[in-house]
């Protein structure tokens, strides 16, 4: 048996793997990994404030990492304009404004790990 610690989407799991010897049948039991809290990743000291948060949310369509922030707070955007670029599976995916508006807040920083559906910015 070998013990491993793996991290999946920021969640840390302790996993025990049984090695099949020569001529032995593979194990048929499947144990669920035991989750333990992961240490909080370090965040940049200067994170944009969400004090002027708008009512229109710009949400991530996929889990990944924030690669680039295309818009600034106060900037006018049209429906379909890129607000944030995320990196997922070695691809750069633009997250676009769902409608015309003004960027009220940017709620992430470059390098942040994000989940699918996370609010990245708001528009007003």
TIMI-2910 file (N, C-alpha, C, CB; in pm, 1 decimal, decimal comma, always signed):
<rs>
+----------+----------+----------+----------+----------+----------+----------+----------+----------+----------+----------+----------+------+
!      n_x !      n_y !      n_z !     ca_x !     ca_y !     ca_z !      c_x !      c_y !      c_z !     cb_x !     cb_y !     cb_z ! resn !
+----------+----------+----------+----------+----------+----------+----------+----------+----------+----------+----------+----------+------+
!    +83,4 !   -117,3 !     +0,0 !     +0,0 !     +0,0 !     +0,0 !    +88,2 !   +124,0 !     +0,0 !    -95,1 !     -0,4 !   +120,6 !  Unk !
!    +44,6 !   +223,1 !    -73,9 !   +114,7 !   +350,2 !    -75,8 !    +15,0 !   +459,2 !    -43,6 !   +183,4 !   +375,6 !   -212,6 !  Unk !
!    +59,8 !   +558,5 !    +32,4 !    -24,0 !   +671,9 !    +68,4 !    +18,5 !   +793,3 !    -12,6 !    -15,5 !   +701,3 !   +220,0 !  Unk !
!    -79,8 !   +866,2 !    -66,2 !    -54,9 !   +987,4 !   -142,9 !   -145,4 !  +1097,2 !    -90,6 !    -77,8 !   +964,1 !   -294,7 !  Unk !
!    -99,6 !  +1219,4 !   -103,9 !   -182,5 !  +1336,0 !    -78,9 !   -197,3 !  +1407,1 !   -212,2 !   -120,7 !  +1430,3 !    +31,7 !  Unk !
!   -321,9 !  +1426,2 !   -255,6 !   -347,1 !  +1493,1 !   -383,3 !   -436,9 !  +1613,1 !   -359,9 !   -411,2 !  +1396,0 !   -485,9 !  Unk !
!   -426,9 !  +1710,4 !   -449,4 !   -511,2 !  +1829,2 !   -443,6 !   -590,7 !  +1837,9 !   -572,9 !   -426,4 !  +1958,1 !   -421,2 !  Unk !
!   -722,9 !  +1848,0 !   -560,1 !   -810,9 !  +1859,4 !   -675,3 !   -898,6 !  +1982,8 !   -653,8 !   -897,8 !  +1729,3 !   -694,9 !  Unk !
!   -884,8 !  +2081,7 !   -741,9 !   -961,8 !  +2205,7 !   -732,7 !   -953,8 !  +2268,3 !   -594,4 !  -1106,3 !  +2179,8 !   -768,4 !  Unk !
!   -835,7 !  +2265,6 !   -535,3 !   -814,9 !  +2328,6 !   -406,4 !   -852,1 !  +2241,3 !   -287,3 !   -892,2 !  +2453,9 !   -400,6 !  Unk !
!   -910,7 !  +2124,3 !   -309,7 !   -944,2 !  +2032,0 !   -201,4 !   -833,8 !  +1928,2 !   -188,3 !  -1081,4 !  +1963,5 !   -226,5 !  Unk !
!   -788,8 !  +1903,7 !    -66,0 !   -679,8 !  +1810,5 !    -41,2 !   -738,2 !  +1677,0 !     +3,3 !   -581,4 !  +1866,4 !    +65,2 !  Unk !
!   -689,2 !  +1566,1 !    -57,0 !   -735,5 !  +1432,2 !    -23,9 !   -615,5 !  +1345,4 !    +12,1 !   -815,4 !  +1370,2 !   -141,7 !  Unk !
!   -631,9 !  +1261,2 !   +115,9 !   -535,3 !  +1157,8 !   +148,5 !   -587,8 !  +1030,2 !    +85,0 !   -514,5 !  +1142,4 !   +304,8 !  Unk !
!   -506,1 !   +967,4 !     -0,2 !   -549,0 !   +849,9 !    -74,4 !   -451,6 !   +736,3 !    -47,8 !   -558,6 !   +880,0 !   -225,9 !  Unk !
!   -504,9 !   +617,0 !    -24,0 !   -422,9 !   +497,5 !     -9,4 !   -446,3 !   +411,3 !   -132,0 !   -456,4 !   +419,5 !   +122,8 !  Unk !
!   -336,6 !   +369,9 !   -197,6 !   -345,0 !   +290,3 !   -319,2 !   -280,6 !   +155,0 !   -291,7 !   -275,9 !   +362,4 !   -439,7 !  Unk !
!   -354,0 !    +48,3 !   -323,8 !   -301,9 !    -86,4 !   -307,1 !   -238,5 !   -129,9 !   -437,8 !   -413,3 !   -185,3 !   -263,6 !  Unk !
!   -117,7 !   -179,9 !   -427,7 !    -47,4 !   -226,6 !   -547,1 !    -80,0 !   -372,6 !   -569,3 !   +105,6 !   -205,8 !   -534,2 !  Unk !
!   -115,6 !   -408,7 !   -691,3 !   -143,3 !   -548,0 !   -724,6 !    -11,2 !   -615,2 !   -758,5 !   -244,8 !   -559,8 !   -843,1 !  Unk !
!    +17,4 !   -725,7 !   -692,4 !   +141,4 !   -799,4 !   -718,1 !   +125,2 !   -885,6 !   -841,3 !   +180,6 !   -886,0 !   -596,9 !  Unk !
!   +232,9 !   -944,7 !   -887,7 !   +229,9 !  -1031,3 !  -1005,5 !   +140,6 !  -1151,4 !   -976,4 !   +373,6 !  -1077,3 !  -1045,2 !  Unk !
!    +42,3 !  -1176,0 !  -1061,1 !    -45,9 !  -1290,2 !  -1046,9 !   -160,6 !  -1269,3 !   -949,7 !    +32,5 !  -1406,9 !  -1004,2 !  Unk !
!   -167,1 !  -1157,5 !   -884,0 !   -278,5 !  -1135,7 !   -791,3 !   -389,0 !  -1058,6 !   -861,0 !   -231,6 !  -1060,2 !   -665,0 !  Unk !
!   -511,0 !  -1084,2 !   -818,8 !   -626,3 !  -1016,9 !   -878,6 !   -635,4 !   -874,0 !   -826,0 !   -757,3 !  -1094,5 !   -848,6 !  Unk !
!   -678,5 !   -779,7 !   -908,8 !   -693,0 !   -643,0 !   -861,5 !   -801,7 !   -633,9 !   -754,2 !   -725,4 !   -549,3 !   -978,4 !  Unk !
!   -781,9 !   -542,6 !   -661,5 !   -879,1 !   -523,2 !   -554,7 !  -1008,2 !   -468,2 !   -611,8 !   -823,8 !   -429,1 !   -446,5 !  Unk !
!  -1121,7 !   -516,5 !   -563,0 !  -1250,2 !   -472,3 !   -614,8 !  -1317,1 !   -370,2 !   -524,6 !  -1340,9 !   -590,0 !   -633,7 !  Unk !
!  -1258,7 !   -343,1 !   -409,2 !  -1320,1 !   -245,4 !   -319,6 !  -1274,4 !   -105,5 !   -357,3 !  -1285,2 !   -276,0 !   -172,3 !  Unk !
!  -1363,4 !    -12,0 !   -346,1 !  -1331,2 !   +127,3 !   -376,7 !  -1367,2 !   +211,8 !   -255,2 !  -1407,2 !   +177,0 !   -504,8 !  Unk !
!  -1268,1 !   +268,4 !   -192,7 !  -1291,9 !   +352,8 !    -76,1 !  -1292,0 !   +498,1 !   -119,6 !  -1185,2 !   +328,2 !    +33,7 !  Unk !
!  -1384,5 !   +572,8 !    -67,3 !  -1390,8 !   +715,5 !   -100,2 !  -1277,7 !   +787,2 !    -28,8 !  -1528,6 !   +777,0 !    -60,8 !  Unk !
!  -1212,0 !   +881,8 !    -95,1 !  -1105,1 !   +956,1 !    -29,5 !  -1160,6 !  +1041,8 !    +83,8 !  -1030,8 !  +1043,8 !   -130,9 !  Unk !
!  -1080,7 !  +1058,1 !   +185,0 !  -1120,7 !  +1139,0 !   +300,0 !  -1070,2 !  +1280,1 !   +276,7 !  -1065,2 !  +1080,1 !   +434,6 !  Unk !
!  -1161,8 !  +1373,8 !   +272,9 !  -1124,3 !  +1513,0 !   +247,9 !  -1079,2 !  +1577,1 !   +378,2 !  -1242,3 !  +1592,5 !   +185,9 !  Unk !
!   -977,6 !  +1659,7 !   +368,1 !   -936,3 !  +1738,8 !   +482,8 !   -921,2 !  +1881,7 !   +435,4 !   -803,5 !  +1685,0 !   +546,2 !  Unk !
!   -941,4 !  +1978,0 !   +522,9 !   -935,4 !  +2116,9 !   +478,7 !   -797,1 !  +2151,6 !   +426,1 !   -973,3 !  +2210,9 !   +592,8 !  Unk !
!   -795,9 !  +2222,1 !   +315,2 !   -669,9 !  +2267,0 !   +256,0 !   -632,2 !  +2401,3 !   +315,0 !   -680,4 !  +2276,2 !   +101,6 !  Unk !
!   -504,3 !  +2427,2 !   +316,2 !   -458,3 !  +2558,6 !   +361,4 !   -506,9 !  +2662,1 !   +261,1 !   -301,9 !  +2563,2 !   +376,4 !  Unk !
!   -550,7 !  +2773,2 !   +310,4 !   -599,9 !  +2879,6 !   +222,9 !   -485,2 !  +2932,0 !   +137,9 !   -663,9 !  +2994,6 !   +305,3 !  Unk !
!   -505,3 !  +2940,9 !     +4,1 !   -399,0 !  +2993,5 !    -80,2 !   -373,2 !  +3141,2 !    -50,0 !   -434,2 !  +2975,0 !   -228,0 !  Unk !
!   -250,0 !  +3179,7 !    -68,4 !   -213,5 !  +3319,3 !    -42,6 !   -280,9 !  +3409,3 !   -145,3 !    -59,4 !  +3338,3 !    -46,4 !  Unk !
!   -339,5 !  +3515,8 !    -99,9 !   -406,2 !  +3612,9 !   -187,0 !   -321,5 !  +3739,0 !   -194,6 !   -549,5 !  +3645,9 !   -135,5 !  Unk !
!   -327,0 !  +3808,3 !   -306,9 !   -253,8 !  +3933,4 !   -316,4 !   -304,9 !  +4032,8 !   -213,2 !   -265,3 !  +3992,0 !   -457,3 !  Unk !
!   -215,9 !  +4116,4 !   -163,0 !   -251,2 !  +4211,8 !    -58,6 !   -353,6 !  +4314,2 !   -108,7 !   -125,7 !  +4283,2 !     -8,1 !  Unk !
!   -335,5 !  +4364,4 !   -229,2 !   -426,2 !  +4466,0 !   -281,7 !   -528,7 !  +4399,7 !   -371,6 !   -348,9 !  +4575,8 !   -358,6 !  Unk !
!   -647,6 !  +4376,5 !   -318,2 !   -754,9 !  +4317,2 !   -396,2 !   -860,0 !  +4425,3 !   -420,1 !   -816,5 !  +4192,4 !   -323,7 !  Unk !
!   -915,6 !  +4431,7 !   -540,5 !  -1013,1 !  +4535,6 !   -568,8 !  -1131,9 !  +4528,3 !   -473,5 !  -1060,6 !  +4524,8 !   -712,5 !  Unk !
!  -1177,0 !  +4642,1 !   -430,0 !  -1290,2 !  +4649,3 !   -337,6 !  -1420,4 !  +4631,0 !   -413,2 !  -1290,8 !  +4783,3 !   -261,6 !  Unk !
!  -1515,6 !  +4566,5 !   -349,1 !  -1644,7 !  +4542,5 !   -410,3 !  -1749,3 !  +4637,9 !   -353,1 !  -1687,5 !  +4397,0 !   -389,5 !  Unk !
!  -1705,7 !  +4755,3 !   -309,6 !  -1796,5 !  +4849,0 !   -244,6 !  -1904,3 !  +4900,9 !   -339,1 !  -1718,5 !  +4964,9 !   -187,9 !  Unk !
!  -1874,2 !  +4916,2 !   -467,7 !  -1972,2 !  +4966,5 !   -562,8 !  -2031,6 !  +4855,0 !   -644,8 !  -1910,0 !  +5069,4 !   -653,5 !  Unk !
!  -2048,3 !  +4738,3 !   -583,1 !  -2093,4 !  +4620,2 !   -656,5 !  -2224,1 !  +4647,7 !   -729,3 !  -2110,3 !  +4501,5 !   -561,6 !  Unk !
!  -2229,2 !  +4602,1 !   -854,1 !  -2348,3 !  +4620,9 !   -935,0 !  -2441,9 !  +4502,8 !   -924,0 !  -2311,0 !  +4643,7 !  -1079,1 !  Unk !
!  -2553,7 !  +4511,4 !   -993,0 !  -2656,1 !  +4408,4 !   -984,2 !  -2642,4 !  +4299,7 !  -1090,7 !  -2791,1 !  +4471,5 !   -994,5 !  Unk !
!  -2560,4 !  +4322,3 !  -1192,8 !  -2542,8 !  +4224,6 !  -1300,6 !  -2413,3 !  +4148,1 !  -1274,4 !  -2539,7 !  +4294,5 !  -1442,0 !  Unk !
!  -2424,5 !  +4017,1 !  -1254,9 !  -2306,9 !  +3936,4 !  -1223,6 !  -2243,7 !  +3880,1 !  -1350,4 !  -2344,3 !  +3822,5 !  -1128,5 !  Unk !
!  -2110,6 !  +3882,4 !  -1355,1 !  -2034,2 !  +3820,6 !  -1462,2 !  -1975,3 !  +3694,5 !  -1400,6 !  -1921,8 !  +3917,9 !  -1521,5 !  Unk !
!  -2025,4 !  +3576,8 !  -1445,3 !  -1988,1 !  +3449,5 !  -1382,7 !  -1899,5 !  +3365,4 !  -1474,3 !  -2113,5 !  +3370,4 !  -1345,3 !  Unk !
!  -1813,5 !  +3285,2 !  -1410,4 !  -1725,2 !  +3194,4 !  -1483,2 !  -1806,9 !  +3078,9 !  -1539,2 !  -1611,6 !  +3141,9 !  -1391,6 !  Unk !
!  -1778,8 !  +3042,1 !  -1662,5 !  -1846,4 !  +2928,9 !  -1724,1 !  -1774,3 !  +2798,3 !  -1699,0 !  -1860,2 !  +2951,2 !  -1871,7 !  Unk !
!  -1649,7 !  +2806,0 !  -1651,3 !  -1570,4 !  +2685,6 !  -1625,3 !  -1476,2 !  +2712,9 !  -1509,1 !  -1490,7 !  +2641,8 !  -1752,1 !  Unk !
!  -1433,0 !  +2606,5 !  -1443,9 !  -1334,0 !  +2619,6 !  -1337,5 !  -1197,3 !  +2642,7 !  -1401,6 !  -1332,5 !  +2492,8 !  -1245,3 !  Unk !
!  -1112,9 !  +2716,1 !  -1334,6 !   -979,7 !  +2742,2 !  -1387,6 !   -906,4 !  +2842,4 !  -1301,6 !   -987,6 !  +2792,3 !  -1530,8 !  Unk !
!   -819,5 !  +2917,6 !  -1366,4 !   -740,2 !  +3018,4 !  -1297,3 !   -752,5 !  +3149,6 !  -1373,3 !   -591,1 !  +2974,6 !  -1284,8 !  Unk !
!   -761,8 !  +3260,1 !  -1299,5 !   -772,1 !  +3391,4 !  -1363,5 !   -638,6 !  +3420,4 !  -1432,7 !   -808,0 !  +3504,3 !  -1258,7 !  Unk !
!   -645,3 !  +3437,8 !  -1564,5 !   -525,6 !  +3460,5 !  -1645,2 !   -500,9 !  +3609,4 !  -1667,0 !   -538,1 !  +3389,2 !  -1779,9 !  Unk !
!   -609,0 !  +3684,5 !  -1695,1 !   -595,2 !  +3827,5 !  -1726,3 !   -727,7 !  +3897,2 !  -1697,4 !   -552,4 !  +3849,2 !  -1875,6 !  Unk !
!   -718,5 !  +4020,8 !  -1651,5 !   -838,1 !  +4102,6 !  -1631,0 !   -839,7 !  +4206,5 !  -1741,5 !   -840,1 !  +4170,2 !  -1487,9 !  Unk !
!   -943,8 !  +4199,7 !  -1825,0 !   -952,6 !  +4283,4 !  -1944,4 !  -1017,8 !  +4419,1 !  -1919,2 !  -1029,0 !  +4210,9 !  -2050,8 !  Unk !
!  -1105,2 !  +4429,4 !  -1820,1 !  -1179,5 !  +4553,1 !  -1795,9 !  -1140,7 !  +4612,4 !  -1661,1 !  -1331,4 !  +4527,6 !  -1801,4 !  Unk !
!  -1162,7 !  +4740,8 !  -1647,4 !  -1134,9 !  +4812,0 !  -1522,2 !  -1265,3 !  +4862,4 !  -1462,0 !  -1036,8 !  +4930,0 !  -1545,9 !  Unk !
!  -1264,8 !  +4881,9 !  -1330,7 !  -1382,2 !  +4937,4 !  -1263,2 !  -1411,2 !  +5075,3 !  -1323,2 !  -1359,7 !  +4946,8 !  -1107,5 !  Unk !
!  -1537,4 !  +5099,2 !  -1356,8 !  -1577,8 !  +5226,3 !  -1416,6 !  -1581,0 !  +5224,7 !  -1568,3 !  -1486,0 !  +5334,0 !  -1371,3 !  Unk !
!  -1525,9 !  +5121,1 !  -1628,5 !  -1521,2 !  +5110,9 !  -1774,3 !  -1656,1 !  +5065,3 !  -1828,1 !  -1410,1 !  +5013,6 !  -1818,7 !  Unk !
!  -1700,9 !  +5125,8 !  -1938,4 !  -1823,6 !  +5082,6 !  -2005,1 !  -1792,7 !  +4961,8 !  -2091,3 !  -1884,8 !  +5197,1 !  -2090,5 !  Unk !
!  -1882,6 !  +4862,6 !  -2086,9 !  -1866,4 !  +4743,3 !  -2169,9 !  -1997,3 !  +4714,9 !  -2242,1 !  -1823,0 !  +4620,8 !  -2084,4 !  Unk !
!  -1985,4 !  +4654,8 !  -2357,7 !  -2101,0 !  +4613,2 !  -2437,2 !  -2121,9 !  +4463,5 !  -2417,4 !  -2081,4 !  +4647,4 !  -2588,8 !  Unk !
!  -2242,1 !  +4416,8 !  -2443,8 !  -2271,4 !  +4274,4 !  -2435,3 !  -2172,4 !  +4199,1 !  -2524,0 !  -2418,9 !  +4244,5 !  -2477,5 !  Unk !
!  -2105,3 !  +4098,6 !  -2467,5 !  -2008,9 !  +4019,4 !  -2543,4 !  -1864,9 !  +4063,9 !  -2528,4 !  -2044,8 !  +4022,4 !  -2686,1 !  Unk !
!  -1839,8 !  +4181,6 !  -2468,2 !  -1702,0 !  +4226,7 !  -2444,7 !  -1637,9 !  +4141,3 !  -2336,1 !  -1698,5 !  +4376,9 !  -2404,6 !  Unk !
!  -1511,1 !  +4105,5 !  -2355,5 !  -1438,0 !  +4026,8 !  -2255,1 !  -1413,1 !  +4112,2 !  -2131,1 !  -1303,1 !  +3974,2 !  -2312,8 !  Unk !
!  -1443,6 !  +4055,7 !  -2014,7 !  -1419,0 !  +4123,4 !  -1887,0 !  -1299,2 !  +4058,8 !  -1818,5 !  -1545,0 !  +4117,5 !  -1794,9 !  Unk !
!  -1296,6 !  +3926,4 !  -1816,8 !  -1189,4 !  +3849,5 !  -1753,9 !  -1153,3 !  +3733,7 !  -1846,8 !  -1232,1 !  +3797,2 !  -1611,8 !  Unk !
!  -1027,0 !  +3695,2 !  -1848,9 !   -983,2 !  +3577,4 !  -1923,9 !   -942,6 !  +3472,9 !  -1820,7 !   -863,8 !  +3611,1 !  -2023,5 !  Unk !
!  -1000,9 !  +3351,7 !  -1831,4 !   -958,4 !  +3245,0 !  -1741,9 !   -881,9 !  +3140,1 !  -1822,1 !  -1080,1 !  +3181,4 !  -1669,4 !  Unk !
!   -795,2 !  +3069,7 !  -1753,3 !   -719,6 !  +2961,7 !  -1815,4 !   -773,6 !  +2830,9 !  -1759,8 !   -565,0 !  +2976,1 !  -1789,2 !  Unk !
!   -819,0 !  +2744,3 !  -1849,9 !   -871,1 !  +2613,3 !  -1811,0 !   -824,1 !  +2512,1 !  -1914,3 !  -1027,9 !  +2614,3 !  -1799,6 !  Unk !
!   -766,3 !  +2404,6 !  -1869,0 !   -715,9 !  +2298,0 !  -1957,1 !   -625,3 !  +2354,2 !  -2066,4 !   -833,0 !  +2221,3 !  -2020,8 !  Unk !
!   -536,1 !  +2443,6 !  -2027,7 !   -436,5 !  +2505,0 !  -2116,3 !   -497,9 !  +2588,5 !  -2228,6 !   -349,7 !  +2397,8 !  -2176,3 !  Unk !
!   -622,0 !  +2634,1 !  -2207,4 !   -687,5 !  +2722,3 !  -2302,8 !   -723,4 !  +2852,4 !  -2233,5 !   -813,3 !  +2655,7 !  -2363,3 !  Unk !
!   -718,5 !  +2961,3 !  -2307,1 !   -761,3 !  +3090,6 !  -2255,5 !   -907,1 !  +3110,6 !  -2296,5 !   -669,9 !  +3207,3 !  -2309,1 !  Unk !
!   -993,6 !  +3127,4 !  -2196,2 !  -1137,3 !  +3138,2 !  -2220,7 !  -1185,5 !  +3275,6 !  -2175,2 !  -1215,4 !  +3025,0 !  -2147,3 !  Unk !
!  -1236,6 !  +3358,0 !  -2266,8 !  -1288,2 !  +3488,1 !  -2225,1 !  -1422,5 !  +3473,2 !  -2153,7 !  -1302,7 !  +3581,3 !  -2346,3 !  Unk !
!  -1438,9 !  +3548,4 !  -2045,4 !  -1567,3 !  +3557,2 !  -1975,6 !  -1620,7 !  +3694,7 !  -2013,5 !  -1553,4 !  +3538,0 !  -1815,4 !  Unk !
!  -1736,6 !  +3696,4 !  -2078,9 !  -1786,6 !  +3819,0 !  -2139,9 !  -1901,1 !  +3880,2 !  -2060,7 !  -1831,3 !  +3791,8 !  -2281,3 !  Unk !
!  -1924,6 !  +4007,9 !  -2086,9 !  -2035,5 !  +4080,1 !  -2024,4 !  -2167,3 !  +4024,1 !  -2077,8 !  -2025,2 !  +4233,8 !  -2051,6 !  Unk !
!  -2260,8 !  +3988,3 !  -1987,9 !  -2388,2 !  +3933,6 !  -2033,9 !  -2480,4 !  +4038,7 !  -2096,0 !  -2458,7 !  +3867,0 !  -1918,9 !  Unk !
!  -2453,8 !  +4166,2 !  -2067,3 !  -2530,5 !  +4276,6 !  -2126,1 !  -2448,8 !  +4404,3 !  -2115,6 !  -2668,9 !  +4293,6 !  -2055,5 !  Unk !
!  -2496,7 !  +4510,6 !  -2180,5 !  -2428,2 !  +4639,4 !  -2174,0 !  -2429,1 !  +4691,7 !  -2030,4 !  -2494,5 !  +4741,7 !  -2269,4 !  Unk !
!  -2323,8 !  +4761,6 !  -1992,0 !  -2320,5 !  +4820,5 !  -1859,1 !  -2185,6 !  +4881,6 !  -1828,4 !  -2354,7 !  +4717,1 !  -1755,2 !  Unk !
!  -2167,9 !  +4918,2 !  -1702,3 !  -2042,9 !  +4974,6 !  -1652,1 !  -1989,2 !  +4880,8 !  -1546,0 !  -2063,2 !  +5118,8 !  -1595,1 !  Unk !
!  -1860,3 !  +4850,4 !  -1551,7 !  -1799,6 !  +4759,9 !  -1454,8 !  -1805,8 !  +4825,4 !  -1316,9 !  -1652,0 !  +4725,4 !  -1494,2 !  Unk !
!  -1877,4 !  +4759,5 !  -1224,1 !  -1892,1 !  +4812,2 !  -1088,7 !  -1786,9 !  +4754,2 !   -995,5 !  -2031,8 !  +4782,5 !  -1034,7 !  Unk !
!  -1750,6 !  +4627,1 !  -1016,1 !  -1646,9 !  +4566,3 !   -932,7 !  -1580,6 !  +4452,5 !  -1007,4 !  -1705,7 !  +4515,8 !   -799,6 !  Unk !
!  -1454,1 !  +4431,8 !   -976,5 !  -1378,8 !  +4315,0 !  -1020,8 !  -1350,8 !  +4238,2 !   -891,8 !  -1243,6 !  +4354,1 !  -1101,0 !  Unk !
!  -1403,8 !  +4116,9 !   -881,4 !  -1399,0 !  +4042,3 !   -756,2 !  -1291,1 !  +3935,6 !   -750,4 !  -1529,9 !  +3979,2 !   -732,1 !  Unk !
!  -1200,8 !  +3933,3 !   -848,1 !  -1091,5 !  +3836,1 !   -850,5 !   -962,1 !  +3907,2 !   -884,8 !  -1119,8 !  +3722,4 !   -951,9 !  Unk !
!   -852,7 !  +3837,6 !   -865,5 !   -720,9 !  +3889,3 !   -903,3 !   -653,6 !  +3786,2 !   -992,7 !   -632,8 !  +3920,5 !   -776,9 !  Unk !
!   -557,9 !  +3829,9 !  -1072,8 !   -483,1 !  +3739,6 !  -1159,9 !   -418,3 !  +3631,6 !  -1073,4 !   -375,2 !  +3817,3 !  -1243,1 !  Unk !
!   -435,4 !  +3506,8 !  -1116,7 !   -378,2 !  +3394,8 !  -1043,5 !   -475,6 !  +3325,2 !   -950,9 !   -262,5 !  +3441,2 !   -965,3 !  Unk !
!   -591,9 !  +3385,2 !   -924,0 !   -691,0 !  +3322,0 !   -836,0 !   -747,0 !  +3195,5 !   -901,4 !   -806,0 !  +3420,8 !   -803,2 !  Unk !
!   -762,1 !  +3090,2 !   -823,0 !   -831,1 !  +2969,3 !   -868,3 !   -980,5 !  +2993,4 !   -850,5 !   -783,2 !  +2841,0 !   -788,7 !  Unk !
!  -1058,2 !  +2959,0 !   -952,8 !  -1202,1 !  +2984,2 !   -947,9 !  -1279,1 !  +2858,1 !   -984,9 !  -1240,4 !  +3099,9 !  -1042,2 !  Unk !
!  -1399,7 !  +2849,3 !   -935,4 !  -1489,3 !  +2738,8 !   -967,0 !  -1588,1 !  +2784,3 !  -1075,5 !  -1565,0 !  +2689,9 !   -838,9 !  Unk !
!  -1646,6 !  +2687,9 !  -1143,3 !  -1749,1 !  +2718,0 !  -1241,6 !  -1866,0 !  +2785,3 !  -1171,4 !  -1794,9 !  +2589,8 !  -1315,6 !  Unk !
!  -1915,5 !  +2894,4 !  -1226,9 !  -2027,5 !  +2968,1 !  -1168,1 !  -1987,7 !  +3076,4 !  -1070,6 !  -2117,5 !  +2874,1 !  -1099,7 !  Unk !
!  -1857,6 !  +3089,2 !  -1042,3 !  -1810,2 !  +3191,9 !   -949,3 !  -1832,1 !  +3330,5 !  -1008,8 !  -1660,5 !  +3170,7 !   -915,7 !  Unk !
!  -1867,8 !  +3426,1 !   -925,0 !  -1886,1 !  +3564,5 !   -969,8 !  -1747,1 !  +3628,8 !   -979,6 !  -1980,5 !  +3645,7 !   -870,9 !  Unk !
!  -1712,3 !  +3671,8 !  -1100,0 !  -1581,7 !  +3731,6 !  -1125,6 !  -1587,1 !  +3883,1 !  -1119,2 !  -1529,3 !  +3687,8 !  -1260,7 !  Unk !
!  -1700,0 !  +3940,1 !  -1158,4 !  -1715,6 !  +4085,8 !  -1161,9 !  -1864,6 !  +4116,2 !  -1159,5 !  -1646,7 !  +4148,9 !  -1288,9 !  Unk !
!  -1896,1 !  +4243,9 !  -1136,8 !  -2035,6 !  +4288,4 !  -1145,7 !  -2043,0 !  +4412,5 !  -1233,3 !  -2094,5 !  +4317,3 !  -1004,4 !  Unk !
!  -2158,6 !  +4429,8 !  -1295,2 !  -2185,2 !  +4545,9 !  -1380,0 !  -2305,8 !  +4620,1 !  -1324,0 !  -2209,6 !  +4503,6 !  -1528,6 !  Unk !
!  -2311,8 !  +4747,9 !  -1355,3 !  -2430,6 !  +4825,4 !  -1318,2 !  -2483,1 !  +4893,8 !  -1441,5 !  -2399,3 !  +4929,1 !  -1206,7 !  Unk !
+----------+----------+----------+----------+----------+----------+----------+----------+----------+----------+----------+----------+------+
</rs>
